């Protein structure tokens, strides 16, 4: 019996050692040009014999093996020969942070998806939702099932985030002529951008979390970027006209499904003549869909107040600009209480409205201003506790 106990102990020790060894191996994984992530194997020589910037999605070579990362020739689990039983399962096998560099369960400029935190709402790609049932869908009658590929092209796109250039059967990319005189903005749609010419360009910067990869000279030019969303002003060689095009096309992209939310400058009744709404086909700050909403979704960790503060910000010590609140205090304050839920919003409740509409509730910008309501200077009074600096985050 004693020998048996020793044997079992030894076996347990071996199992623990192997487990820790596997963990250590995963933590010390070193990407290479042909193995950029665990189990992802690609080539790095292009069709001209030069080292290229090949990635798993898109830019396939004539001798590609990249197909095998997602498809199984003989043992696929569906009629598209996918390695997993469903599209969401396949995408999340990499993009849940276990293999791919882009973890959609972690908050980013796109928001967060597949979250179970408080106040969570998201584009649900795992519910057999019909594309044509999207809120604000008037002329969108698509009966297709909403999937990751409803917005993204897994085989590659001219867009930096593999955004489809045709959504719900509509090609959305256009060129525009924008004329602004005072407060009057005149927008004329000129022509449709041919597929493959980047209908939307995002403001991407190298992700500091992957500095070693981005600075490497041996990874075939592989770069890991984080997005700052759409451009608001000319930068990196972009003209003002291009910035306008990209911004307007982003709203067109969303309106491919939510077609009744894309309004013209007349700001008149919706197409169904029921309601008035915000103008979204505008180049002005705060008028695009993504000014108020995340593309993937939101939860209690991504929501902000009018000051642009998140729960993490509020929990910081006062000396670091926070309030020193406990997690419970911060969550109770930030919780979305609207009956319809958080609706993929960037700001909690109606905080996004106050962040923009400050004309009658401004923070005093001159010393000695009396606190409201003990002043008649209604355009410049100090609202107790009010901080609307979050407007700087609205695009």
C-alpha positions as CSV (number, residue, x, y, z in Angstrom):
1,X,0.0,0.0,0.0
2,X,2.9,2.4,0.8
3,X,4.5,1.7,-2.5
4,X,1.2,2.5,-4.3
5,X,0.9,5.8,-2.4
6,X,4.5,6.7,-3.5
7,X,3.7,5.8,-7.1
8,X,0.5,8.0,-7.1
9,X,2.5,10.9,-5.6
10,X,5.2,10.5,-8.2
11,X,2.5,10.4,-10.9
12,X,0.9,13.6,-9.6
13,X,4.3,15.3,-9.4
14,X,4.9,14.4,-13.1
15,X,1.6,15.8,-14.1
16,X,2.2,19.0,-12.3
17,X,5.6,19.4,-13.8
18,X,4.3,18.8,-17.3
19,X,1.4,21.3,-16.7
20,X,3.8,24.0,-15.6
21,X,6.1,23.1,-18.4
22,X,3.3,23.6,-20.9
23,X,2.4,26.9,-19.3
24,X,6.0,28.1,-19.4
25,X,6.3,27.0,-23.0
26,X,3.2,29.0,-23.9
27,X,4.5,32.0,-22.1
28,X,7.9,31.9,-23.9
29,X,6.5,31.3,-27.4
30,X,8.6,33.3,-29.9
31,X,6.8,34.3,-33.1
32,X,8.5,33.8,-36.4
33,X,7.6,34.8,-39.9
34,X,6.3,31.3,-40.6
35,X,4.8,30.7,-37.2
36,X,3.4,34.1,-36.0
37,X,1.1,32.5,-33.3
38,X,0.8,29.0,-31.8
39,X,-0.6,26.5,-34.3
40,X,-0.6,29.2,-37.1
41,X,1.8,28.2,-39.9
42,X,2.2,30.4,-43.0
43,X,4.8,31.1,-45.7
44,X,6.8,34.3,-45.9
45,X,8.0,34.3,-49.6
46,X,5.7,36.0,-52.1
47,X,5.0,34.9,-55.7
48,X,8.0,37.0,-56.9
49,X,10.4,35.2,-54.6
50,X,10.7,38.1,-52.1
51,X,10.0,38.1,-48.4
52,X,6.6,39.5,-47.9
53,X,4.3,40.7,-45.2
54,X,2.1,37.6,-45.3
55,X,-0.5,37.2,-42.6
56,X,-3.0,34.5,-41.9
57,X,-5.9,36.5,-43.5
58,X,-5.5,37.7,-47.0
59,X,-2.4,38.2,-49.2
60,X,-2.4,34.4,-50.0
61,X,0.5,33.0,-52.0
62,X,0.4,30.5,-54.9
63,X,1.9,27.9,-52.6
64,X,-0.3,28.8,-49.6
65,X,-0.8,26.6,-46.6
66,X,-2.8,29.2,-44.8
67,X,-6.1,27.6,-45.8
68,X,-5.3,24.7,-43.4
69,X,-5.4,27.0,-40.4
70,X,-9.2,27.3,-40.8
71,X,-10.3,24.5,-43.2
72,X,-9.9,20.7,-43.2
73,X,-9.9,19.1,-46.6
74,X,-11.2,15.8,-45.4
75,X,-12.6,16.4,-41.9
76,X,-14.4,19.7,-41.9
77,X,-17.2,20.1,-39.4
78,X,-19.6,21.8,-41.7
79,X,-20.2,22.2,-45.5
80,X,-17.5,24.9,-45.7
81,X,-15.0,22.4,-44.3
82,X,-14.3,24.6,-41.3
83,X,-12.2,23.2,-38.5
84,X,-14.9,24.1,-36.0
85,X,-18.6,23.4,-36.0
86,X,-19.6,27.0,-36.5
87,X,-18.3,30.3,-37.7
88,X,-18.2,32.0,-34.3
89,X,-16.4,28.9,-32.8
90,X,-13.8,29.1,-35.5
91,X,-13.1,32.8,-35.2
92,X,-13.0,32.6,-31.4
93,X,-10.6,29.7,-31.4
94,X,-8.0,32.4,-32.2
95,X,-9.5,35.7,-31.3
96,X,-10.4,34.8,-27.7
97,X,-6.7,35.7,-26.9
98,X,-5.4,32.1,-27.0
99,X,-3.7,32.3,-30.4
100,X,-4.5,35.4,-32.4
101,X,-3.0,38.7,-31.6
102,X,-6.3,40.5,-31.7
103,X,-8.4,39.4,-28.7
104,X,-12.1,40.5,-29.2
105,X,-13.0,39.6,-25.6
106,X,-10.6,42.4,-24.4
107,X,-11.7,46.0,-24.6
108,X,-10.4,47.9,-27.6
109,X,-11.6,50.7,-29.9
110,X,-14.0,48.2,-31.4
111,X,-15.4,47.6,-27.9
112,X,-15.7,44.1,-26.5
113,X,-17.6,40.9,-27.6
114,X,-18.7,37.8,-25.7
115,X,-18.6,39.6,-22.4
116,X,-20.6,38.5,-19.3
117,X,-19.9,41.6,-17.3
118,X,-22.7,44.0,-16.1
119,X,-24.4,46.2,-18.6
120,X,-23.1,44.0,-21.5
121,X,-24.6,44.4,-24.9
122,X,-23.1,43.4,-28.2
123,X,-23.5,42.4,-31.8
124,X,-24.4,38.8,-31.0
125,X,-22.9,36.5,-33.5
126,X,-24.0,33.3,-31.7
127,X,-27.8,33.6,-31.6
128,X,-29.1,32.8,-35.1
129,X,-30.1,36.5,-35.4
130,X,-31.4,37.4,-38.8
131,X,-29.5,40.4,-40.4
132,X,-32.8,42.0,-41.5
133,X,-34.0,42.2,-37.9
134,X,-31.4,44.8,-37.0
135,X,-32.7,47.8,-35.1
136,X,-33.5,50.6,-37.7
137,X,-33.8,48.0,-40.5
138,X,-36.4,49.4,-42.9
139,X,-35.3,48.4,-46.4
140,X,-32.8,45.8,-45.2
141,X,-34.8,42.6,-45.7
142,X,-31.8,40.2,-45.6
143,X,-32.7,36.7,-44.2
144,X,-29.0,35.8,-43.8
145,X,-27.9,34.8,-40.3
146,X,-25.8,37.4,-38.5
147,X,-22.2,36.1,-38.2
148,X,-18.7,37.5,-37.9
149,X,-18.5,37.4,-41.7
150,X,-21.5,39.7,-41.9
151,X,-19.1,42.6,-41.2
152,X,-15.6,41.0,-41.8
153,X,-14.2,39.1,-44.7
154,X,-12.1,36.2,-43.3
155,X,-10.3,35.7,-46.6
156,X,-9.0,39.2,-46.7
157,X,-10.0,42.8,-47.5
158,X,-8.4,46.0,-48.5
159,X,-9.5,47.4,-45.2
160,X,-7.1,47.1,-42.2
161,X,-9.6,45.3,-40.1
162,X,-10.9,43.0,-42.9
163,X,-14.2,45.0,-43.1
164,X,-16.5,43.8,-45.9
165,X,-17.0,46.3,-48.7
166,X,-20.4,44.8,-49.4
167,X,-22.7,44.3,-46.4
168,X,-26.2,42.9,-46.5
169,X,-26.0,42.9,-50.3
170,X,-25.0,46.6,-50.5
171,X,-21.7,48.0,-51.5
172,X,-21.3,51.1,-49.3
173,X,-18.0,52.8,-50.3
174,X,-18.4,56.2,-52.0
175,X,-16.5,59.4,-52.8
176,X,-18.2,62.7,-51.7
177,X,-17.9,66.4,-52.3
178,X,-18.3,68.2,-49.0
179,X,-18.7,72.0,-48.7
180,X,-19.0,73.7,-45.4
181,X,-19.9,77.4,-45.1
182,X,-20.4,78.5,-41.5
183,X,-22.8,75.9,-39.9
184,X,-24.1,74.8,-43.3
185,X,-22.7,71.5,-44.6
186,X,-23.6,70.4,-48.1
187,X,-22.7,66.8,-49.1
188,X,-22.9,65.4,-52.6
189,X,-22.3,61.7,-53.3
190,X,-20.1,61.5,-56.4
191,X,-19.3,57.9,-57.3
192,X,-18.9,54.5,-55.7
193,X,-15.4,53.4,-54.8
194,X,-14.4,50.2,-56.6
195,X,-14.0,47.1,-54.4
196,X,-10.5,46.8,-53.1
197,X,-9.7,50.4,-52.6
198,X,-10.1,50.8,-48.9
199,X,-13.6,52.4,-48.5
200,X,-12.8,53.0,-44.8
201,X,-9.3,53.8,-43.5
202,X,-8.8,53.5,-39.7
203,X,-6.3,55.4,-37.6
204,X,-3.9,52.6,-36.7
205,X,-0.8,52.8,-34.5
206,X,1.6,50.1,-33.6
207,X,0.5,48.3,-30.4
208,X,3.1,48.9,-27.7
209,X,2.2,45.6,-26.1
210,X,3.8,43.9,-29.1
211,X,6.9,46.2,-29.4
212,X,9.3,43.2,-29.7
213,X,7.4,41.9,-32.8
214,X,6.9,45.3,-34.3
215,X,10.6,46.2,-34.0
216,X,11.8,42.8,-35.3
217,X,13.7,42.6,-38.6
218,X,13.1,38.8,-39.0
219,X,9.3,38.6,-38.9
220,X,8.5,39.3,-42.6
221,X,7.3,42.8,-41.8
222,X,4.6,41.6,-39.5
223,X,3.1,44.5,-37.5
224,X,0.5,44.4,-34.7
225,X,-1.7,47.5,-34.6
226,X,-4.2,49.0,-32.3
227,X,-7.0,51.2,-33.7
228,X,-7.8,54.7,-32.6
229,X,-11.0,54.6,-34.7
230,X,-11.7,56.8,-37.7
231,X,-9.7,59.9,-38.6
232,X,-11.2,63.2,-37.6
233,X,-8.6,65.4,-39.4
234,X,-5.9,65.1,-42.0
235,X,-2.9,63.0,-41.0
236,X,-0.3,60.7,-42.4
237,X,-0.7,62.1,-45.9
238,X,-4.5,62.0,-45.9
239,X,-6.3,64.9,-47.4
240,X,-9.3,66.5,-45.8
241,X,-11.5,65.1,-48.6
242,X,-10.3,61.6,-47.8
243,X,-11.0,62.0,-44.2
244,X,-14.5,63.1,-45.0
245,X,-14.9,60.1,-47.3
246,X,-13.8,57.6,-44.7
247,X,-16.0,59.1,-42.0
248,X,-19.1,59.2,-44.2
249,X,-18.4,55.7,-45.5
250,X,-18.3,54.4,-41.9
251,X,-21.9,55.5,-41.4
252,X,-22.7,54.0,-44.7
253,X,-21.1,50.7,-43.5
254,X,-23.4,50.6,-40.4
255,X,-26.4,51.7,-42.4
256,X,-26.1,48.7,-44.7
257,X,-28.0,46.9,-42.0
258,X,-29.4,49.8,-39.9
259,X,-30.5,51.6,-43.0
260,X,-33.2,53.8,-41.4
261,X,-30.7,55.5,-39.1
262,X,-28.7,57.1,-42.0
263,X,-30.3,60.5,-42.3
264,X,-29.7,63.4,-44.6
265,X,-28.8,67.0,-43.8
266,X,-32.4,68.0,-43.7
267,X,-32.7,66.0,-40.5
268,X,-36.3,65.4,-41.3
269,X,-38.6,62.5,-40.4
270,X,-37.3,59.0,-40.8
271,X,-38.2,57.0,-43.9
272,X,-41.1,55.4,-42.1
273,X,-42.3,59.0,-41.1
274,X,-42.5,58.1,-37.5
275,X,-39.6,59.8,-35.7
276,X,-36.8,62.4,-36.0
277,X,-33.3,61.3,-35.3
278,X,-29.6,62.4,-35.2
279,X,-28.0,63.2,-38.6
280,X,-25.4,60.5,-39.1
281,X,-24.2,61.2,-42.7
282,X,-22.3,64.2,-41.5
283,X,-18.6,65.0,-41.3
284,X,-19.0,66.9,-38.0
285,X,-17.5,65.6,-34.8
286,X,-20.0,63.5,-32.9
287,X,-22.2,62.7,-35.8
288,X,-20.9,59.3,-36.9
289,X,-22.4,56.0,-35.5
290,X,-19.1,55.2,-33.7
291,X,-19.2,58.5,-31.9
292,X,-21.8,57.0,-29.5
293,X,-21.5,53.2,-30.1
294,X,-18.9,50.5,-30.2
295,X,-18.9,48.2,-33.2
296,X,-18.5,45.0,-31.2
297,X,-20.2,45.8,-28.0
298,X,-19.9,47.3,-24.5
299,X,-20.0,46.3,-20.9
300,X,-19.4,47.9,-17.5
301,X,-15.7,48.0,-18.0
302,X,-15.9,50.0,-21.3
303,X,-18.7,52.5,-20.4
304,X,-17.7,56.1,-19.5
305,X,-19.3,59.0,-17.8
306,X,-19.5,62.6,-19.1
307,X,-15.9,63.2,-18.0
308,X,-14.8,60.2,-20.1
309,X,-13.9,58.2,-17.0
310,X,-14.1,54.5,-16.8
311,X,-14.5,52.3,-13.7
312,X,-10.7,51.8,-13.8
313,X,-10.2,55.5,-13.8
314,X,-12.6,56.1,-10.9
315,X,-10.8,53.4,-8.8
316,X,-7.5,55.2,-9.1
317,X,-6.2,57.1,-6.0
318,X,-7.2,60.8,-5.9
319,X,-3.5,61.8,-6.3
320,X,-3.6,59.9,-9.6
321,X,-6.7,61.7,-10.9
322,X,-9.2,59.1,-9.7
323,X,-11.8,59.2,-6.9
324,X,-10.4,56.3,-4.8
325,X,-13.7,54.4,-5.1
326,X,-14.1,50.7,-4.4
327,X,-15.0,48.4,-7.3
328,X,-18.6,48.2,-5.9
329,X,-18.9,52.0,-5.7
330,X,-17.6,52.5,-9.3
331,X,-19.8,49.8,-10.7
332,X,-22.9,51.1,-9.0
333,X,-22.2,54.6,-10.4
334,X,-21.4,53.4,-13.9
335,X,-24.2,50.9,-14.3
336,X,-26.5,51.3,-17.3
337,X,-30.0,51.4,-16.0
338,X,-32.0,52.1,-19.2
339,X,-34.8,49.5,-19.8
340,X,-33.5,48.7,-23.3
341,X,-30.0,48.1,-22.0
342,X,-26.7,49.7,-22.9
343,X,-27.1,49.3,-26.7
344,X,-23.4,49.1,-27.5
345,X,-22.9,52.6,-26.1
346,X,-19.6,54.1,-25.3
347,X,-21.0,56.3,-22.5
348,X,-23.3,55.0,-19.7
349,X,-27.0,55.9,-19.7
350,X,-27.4,59.2,-21.5
351,X,-24.0,60.6,-20.5
352,X,-23.0,60.9,-24.2
353,X,-25.7,63.5,-24.6
354,X,-24.3,65.7,-21.8
355,X,-20.8,65.2,-23.0
356,X,-21.8,66.9,-26.3
357,X,-24.7,69.2,-25.4
358,X,-23.0,71.6,-22.9
359,X,-24.5,74.9,-24.1
360,X,-26.5,75.4,-20.9
361,X,-24.5,73.4,-18.4
362,X,-20.9,74.5,-18.9
363,X,-18.0,74.2,-16.4
364,X,-16.8,77.6,-15.4
365,X,-13.6,78.6,-17.2
366,X,-13.0,81.7,-15.1
367,X,-11.9,81.9,-11.5
368,X,-14.4,82.8,-8.8
369,X,-17.6,81.8,-10.7
370,X,-20.4,81.1,-8.3
371,X,-21.8,77.6,-8.2
372,X,-25.3,77.0,-9.7
373,X,-28.0,77.9,-8.8
374,X,-26.6,81.0,-7.0
375,X,-25.8,82.9,-10.2
376,X,-27.7,84.3,-13.2
377,X,-24.8,83.7,-15.5
378,X,-26.4,80.6,-16.8
379,X,-24.0,80.3,-19.7
380,X,-21.0,80.0,-17.5
381,X,-22.1,78.7,-14.1
382,X,-20.3,75.8,-12.4
383,X,-22.4,72.7,-12.1
384,X,-21.5,70.9,-8.8
385,X,-19.6,67.8,-9.6
386,X,-20.2,68.3,-13.3
387,X,-17.3,67.4,-15.7
388,X,-18.0,67.2,-19.4
389,X,-14.4,66.8,-20.6
390,X,-15.4,63.4,-22.1
391,X,-16.4,65.4,-25.2
392,X,-12.8,65.2,-26.4
393,X,-13.3,61.4,-26.8
394,X,-16.2,61.8,-29.1
395,X,-15.3,61.4,-32.8
